[in-house]
Amino acid sequence: MSGTAKRAGLAVVAVLAVVVTGGCGRANKPVVADAAHSVASTPTPTPSVTPTASVASPSDPRTMDLSDGVLKNKLYLAGKVPAVQCVLPRPNLTTKAGMLAYARVFVTCMDKAWAPVVERSDAYLVPPKIFAYSLHHLSATPECANPLANVDAFYRQGGLTGQICFDYDTFLGADDPVENLIDFEQLLAHEYGHHVQHSVGILTLYNELYRGRTQAGQLEVQRRKELQASCLGAAFLGANKSTFQLTGRRLAIWQNIVRHVGDEYNDAHIRDHGSRKSHAYWTLKAFTATTPAACNTFTAPPKRVS
């Protein structure tokens, strides 16, 4: 896109026909040398709750209930994400059709990598569907109806599977095609992280963690979920860094992107996705470790999900 900063945020999760766990808008990221903009995934709207008279500290003192399904999910013991054989098409992010063609192959690659990991978690992965939409022509993509405001992508879960929707206008007119592609891959990897969470039950149980919490406590739980989605996405990218050529300058661009995603850039000042420091901590660690064992954000101390 142009020299103006791209909206950065994390993944919006809308639960089809059940509950909307969605999020706020994407944050604006400043222009940075060598990697001017970033699109991480989108946020998640907070379920409606009656505000309490007083706001608790960022770390809610209430103990999480569903420890077996979230804190001790078998995903964390399922082993490393494998490197898989993927034949990528020549990237063309100048049209909707070109973006969809690349995104579908990218998602298929993630399906292949994550399926055995999810199966080792005593769960089953049903590949998600992926759609591209434009805020200027929403009727053309009814599958992505009613997108949340100020987001570049979102994930909806329903039944055994889910769907990833991305706003293709975000990636048109990029100054640097290589950076734009890496940005796009980072976005898709984060959104697919939510699909992994859904497949192993974390997303469903996560909805219950809101119950009885203060607003500050709800935001902390949401940050844990969003940071985990980015972490899972990074584990896949790290395991398949050769396929996506994430070395040298391309790796430096990706590192710069993930270091500049955070609530600091959120115009609405909503603390729902984590600081840039927290985002960098989880993504960089997982990229090296290539395993979901590095992504248990739900047991991390509050300072790691600030």
C-alpha positions as CSV (number, residue, x, y, z in Angstrom):
1,M,0.0,0.0,0.0
2,S,1.1,3.6,0.1
3,G,3.5,5.2,2.6
4,T,0.7,5.6,5.1
5,A,0.8,3.0,7.9
6,K,-1.3,-0.1,7.4
7,R,-3.8,-1.0,10.1
8,A,-2.3,-3.6,12.5
9,G,-4.1,-5.7,14.9
10,L,-5.0,-9.3,15.6
11,A,-7.7,-11.6,14.7
12,V,-11.3,-11.1,15.1
13,V,-13.1,-14.2,16.1
14,A,-16.8,-14.3,15.5
15,V,-18.6,-17.5,16.6
16,L,-21.3,-18.5,14.1
17,A,-24.7,-19.2,15.5
18,V,-23.3,-19.4,19.0
19,V,-21.6,-16.4,20.5
20,V,-19.6,-13.5,19.1
21,T,-16.3,-13.3,20.8
22,G,-15.1,-10.6,18.5
23,G,-12.9,-7.6,18.8
24,C,-12.1,-4.0,18.4
25,G,-10.6,-2.4,15.4
26,R,-7.2,-2.8,14.0
27,A,-4.5,-0.6,15.4
28,N,-2.5,1.9,13.2
29,K,1.2,1.0,13.0
30,P,3.8,3.7,12.4
31,V,6.0,3.6,9.3
32,V,9.3,1.9,10.2
33,A,12.5,1.8,8.2
34,D,12.9,-1.4,6.0
35,A,9.4,-2.7,6.9
36,A,7.0,0.1,6.8
37,H,3.8,-1.6,7.8
38,S,2.2,-4.6,9.3
39,V,-1.0,-6.4,9.3
40,A,-1.2,-9.0,12.0
41,S,-4.5,-10.7,12.6
42,T,-7.6,-9.0,13.9
43,P,-9.1,-8.6,17.4
44,T,-12.0,-10.2,19.1
45,P,-15.2,-8.4,20.4
46,T,-15.8,-8.7,24.1
47,P,-19.1,-10.3,25.0
48,S,-21.5,-7.8,26.6
49,V,-21.1,-7.6,30.3
50,T,-22.4,-5.3,33.0
51,P,-19.5,-3.0,34.0
52,T,-18.4,-3.3,37.7
53,A,-18.2,-0.3,39.9
54,S,-14.5,-0.5,40.2
55,V,-12.0,-1.8,37.6
56,A,-9.5,-4.4,38.8
57,S,-5.8,-4.4,38.0
58,P,-4.8,-5.9,34.6
59,S,-4.3,-9.3,36.2
60,D,-7.7,-10.5,37.4
61,P,-7.4,-12.4,40.8
62,R,-10.1,-14.9,39.8
63,T,-8.7,-18.3,39.1
64,M,-9.5,-19.7,35.6
65,D,-12.1,-22.5,35.8
66,L,-11.6,-24.7,32.8
67,S,-8.0,-25.6,33.4
68,D,-8.0,-29.0,31.6
69,G,-9.4,-27.6,28.4
70,V,-7.4,-24.3,28.2
71,L,-4.4,-24.3,30.6
72,K,-3.6,-28.0,30.1
73,N,-4.8,-28.6,26.6
74,K,-3.2,-31.6,24.9
75,L,-2.1,-29.3,22.1
76,Y,0.8,-28.2,24.3
77,L,2.1,-31.7,24.4
78,A,1.5,-32.6,20.7
79,G,5.0,-32.0,19.5
80,K,6.5,-29.8,16.8
81,V,4.7,-28.4,13.8
82,P,6.2,-30.3,10.8
83,A,7.8,-28.8,7.7
84,V,5.5,-29.9,4.8
85,Q,5.8,-30.0,1.1
86,C,3.9,-27.0,-0.5
87,V,4.0,-25.8,-4.1
88,L,3.2,-22.1,-3.8
89,P,1.8,-20.2,-6.8
90,R,3.6,-17.1,-8.0
91,P,2.3,-14.5,-5.6
92,N,0.0,-11.9,-7.2
93,L,-1.5,-9.6,-4.6
94,T,-2.6,-7.0,-7.1
95,T,-6.1,-8.5,-7.6
96,K,-8.8,-10.2,-5.5
97,A,-8.4,-13.4,-7.6
98,G,-4.6,-13.4,-7.2
99,M,-4.9,-13.0,-3.4
100,L,-7.4,-15.7,-3.1
101,A,-5.4,-18.1,-5.2
102,Y,-2.3,-17.6,-3.0
103,A,-4.3,-17.6,0.3
104,R,-6.0,-20.9,-0.6
105,V,-2.7,-22.6,-1.2
106,F,-1.2,-21.1,1.9
107,V,-4.2,-22.3,4.0
108,T,-3.9,-25.8,2.4
109,C,-0.2,-25.8,3.5
110,M,-1.3,-25.0,7.0
111,D,-3.9,-27.7,6.9
112,K,-1.2,-30.3,6.1
113,A,1.1,-29.0,8.8
114,W,-1.4,-28.7,11.6
115,A,-3.6,-31.8,11.0
116,P,-1.2,-34.3,12.6
117,V,-0.5,-31.9,15.5
118,V,-4.2,-31.5,16.2
119,E,-4.7,-35.3,15.9
120,R,-2.0,-35.8,18.5
121,S,-4.1,-33.5,20.7
122,D,-7.0,-36.0,20.5
123,A,-8.9,-33.7,18.2
124,Y,-9.7,-33.4,14.5
125,L,-8.9,-30.6,12.1
126,V,-11.5,-29.8,9.4
127,P,-9.9,-27.4,6.9
128,P,-11.4,-23.9,7.1
129,K,-12.8,-22.0,4.1
130,I,-11.3,-18.7,3.1
131,F,-12.9,-15.7,1.5
132,A,-11.8,-12.2,0.3
133,Y,-14.1,-9.3,0.7
134,S,-14.2,-5.5,0.2
135,L,-15.9,-3.0,2.4
136,H,-16.9,-1.3,-0.8
137,H,-18.7,-4.4,-2.2
138,L,-19.8,-6.5,0.7
139,S,-22.7,-8.0,-1.2
140,A,-20.2,-9.7,-3.4
141,T,-19.0,-11.9,-0.5
142,P,-22.1,-12.8,1.6
143,E,-19.9,-15.3,3.5
144,C,-18.1,-12.3,5.1
145,A,-21.2,-10.3,5.9
146,N,-21.2,-7.8,8.8
147,P,-17.4,-7.6,9.3
148,L,-16.4,-5.7,12.4
149,A,-15.3,-2.1,12.0
150,N,-11.6,-1.3,11.4
151,V,-10.3,-4.9,10.9
152,D,-8.4,-6.4,8.0
153,A,-9.4,-10.0,8.6
154,F,-11.5,-12.1,11.0
155,Y,-12.2,-15.7,11.8
156,R,-15.7,-17.2,12.4
157,Q,-16.1,-20.6,13.9
158,G,-19.2,-22.8,13.3
159,G,-19.6,-26.5,14.0
160,L,-16.4,-28.5,13.3
161,T,-14.8,-25.9,11.1
162,G,-14.6,-22.2,10.5
163,Q,-13.9,-19.5,7.9
164,I,-11.2,-16.9,7.4
165,C,-12.2,-13.6,5.8
166,F,-9.8,-10.9,4.7
167,D,-10.2,-7.5,3.3
168,Y,-8.3,-7.6,0.0
169,D,-8.3,-3.8,-0.3
170,T,-5.8,-3.6,2.5
171,F,-3.1,-5.2,0.2
172,L,-3.7,-3.3,-3.0
173,G,-1.1,-0.7,-4.1
174,A,1.8,-1.9,-2.0
175,D,5.1,0.0,-2.3
176,D,7.1,-3.1,-1.6
177,P,5.6,-6.3,-3.0
178,V,7.9,-8.6,-0.9
179,E,6.9,-6.9,2.3
180,N,3.3,-6.9,1.4
181,L,3.4,-10.7,0.8
182,I,5.1,-11.3,4.1
183,D,2.5,-9.1,5.8
184,F,-0.3,-11.1,4.1
185,E,1.2,-14.4,5.2
186,Q,1.5,-13.2,8.8
187,L,-2.1,-12.2,8.7
188,L,-3.3,-15.6,7.4
189,A,-1.0,-17.5,9.9
190,H,-2.6,-15.6,12.8
191,E,-6.1,-16.2,11.6
192,Y,-5.3,-19.9,11.2
193,G,-4.0,-19.9,14.8
194,H,-7.6,-19.2,15.8
195,H,-8.7,-22.2,13.7
196,V,-6.2,-24.4,15.6
197,Q,-7.6,-23.0,18.9
198,H,-11.1,-23.9,17.7
199,S,-10.1,-27.4,16.5
200,V,-8.7,-28.4,19.9
201,G,-11.5,-26.7,21.9
202,I,-9.7,-23.7,23.3
203,L,-11.9,-21.2,21.6
204,T,-15.1,-22.8,22.9
205,L,-13.8,-23.0,26.5
206,Y,-12.3,-19.5,26.2
207,N,-15.8,-18.1,26.0
208,E,-16.5,-19.4,29.4
209,L,-13.5,-17.7,30.9
210,Y,-15.3,-14.3,30.7
211,R,-18.0,-15.3,33.1
212,G,-17.9,-13.2,36.3
213,R,-14.8,-11.3,35.4
214,T,-14.2,-7.6,35.6
215,Q,-13.7,-5.6,32.4
216,A,-9.9,-5.7,33.1
217,G,-10.0,-9.4,33.6
218,Q,-11.9,-10.0,30.4
219,L,-9.4,-8.0,28.5
220,E,-6.5,-10.0,29.9
221,V,-8.1,-13.3,28.9
222,Q,-8.7,-11.9,25.4
223,R,-5.0,-10.8,25.2
224,R,-4.0,-14.3,26.1
225,K,-6.2,-15.7,23.3
226,E,-5.0,-13.3,20.7
227,L,-1.3,-13.6,21.6
228,Q,-1.7,-17.4,21.4
229,A,-3.1,-17.2,17.9
230,S,-0.1,-15.2,16.8
231,C,2.2,-17.6,18.6
232,L,0.7,-20.6,16.8
233,G,1.0,-18.8,13.5
234,A,4.6,-18.1,14.1
235,A,5.3,-21.8,15.1
236,F,4.0,-22.8,11.6
237,L,6.1,-20.1,9.8
238,G,9.2,-21.1,11.7
239,A,8.8,-24.8,10.9
240,N,8.3,-23.9,7.2
241,K,10.7,-21.0,6.9
242,S,12.5,-22.6,4.0
243,T,9.2,-22.9,2.0
244,F,8.4,-19.2,2.6
245,Q,12.0,-18.1,2.3
246,L,12.0,-16.4,5.7
247,T,15.7,-15.8,5.8
248,G,17.9,-12.8,5.3
249,R,16.1,-9.6,4.4
250,R,12.7,-11.4,4.3
251,L,13.2,-12.7,7.8
252,A,14.2,-9.2,8.9
253,I,11.0,-7.8,7.4
254,W,8.9,-10.4,9.2
255,Q,10.7,-9.8,12.5
256,N,10.0,-6.0,12.1
257,I,6.4,-6.7,11.4
258,V,5.8,-8.8,14.5
259,R,7.7,-6.3,16.7
260,H,5.4,-3.5,15.6
261,V,2.0,-5.1,16.3
262,G,0.4,-4.1,19.6
263,D,-2.2,-2.2,21.5
264,E,0.0,0.9,21.5
265,Y,-1.1,1.5,17.9
266,N,-4.8,1.0,18.6
267,D,-6.6,4.3,18.0
268,A,-9.4,3.2,20.3
269,H,-6.9,2.5,23.1
270,I,-8.4,-0.9,23.8
271,R,-6.1,-3.3,25.6
272,D,-7.3,-6.5,23.9
273,H,-4.4,-7.9,21.9
274,G,-1.3,-7.2,23.9
275,S,1.6,-4.8,23.8
276,R,4.1,-4.8,21.0
277,K,6.6,-6.2,23.5
278,S,4.3,-9.1,24.4
279,H,3.5,-9.8,20.7
280,A,7.1,-9.9,19.8
281,Y,8.0,-12.1,22.8
282,W,5.5,-14.9,21.8
283,T,5.9,-14.8,18.0
284,L,9.7,-14.7,18.0
285,K,9.9,-17.5,20.6
286,A,7.5,-19.7,18.7
287,F,9.2,-19.1,15.4
288,T,12.4,-20.6,16.8
289,A,10.7,-23.4,18.8
290,T,8.2,-24.4,16.1
291,T,5.9,-26.0,18.6
292,P,2.7,-25.1,20.3
293,A,4.4,-26.0,23.6
294,A,5.8,-22.5,23.4
295,C,2.3,-20.9,23.1
296,N,0.6,-21.6,26.4
297,T,-0.2,-17.9,27.0
298,F,-2.9,-18.9,29.5
299,T,-0.4,-20.0,32.1
300,A,2.0,-17.1,31.5
301,P,2.5,-14.4,34.2
302,P,0.5,-11.2,33.6
303,K,3.6,-9.2,32.5
304,R,4.0,-11.5,29.5
305,V,0.4,-10.8,28.3
306,S,0.4,-7.1,29.1
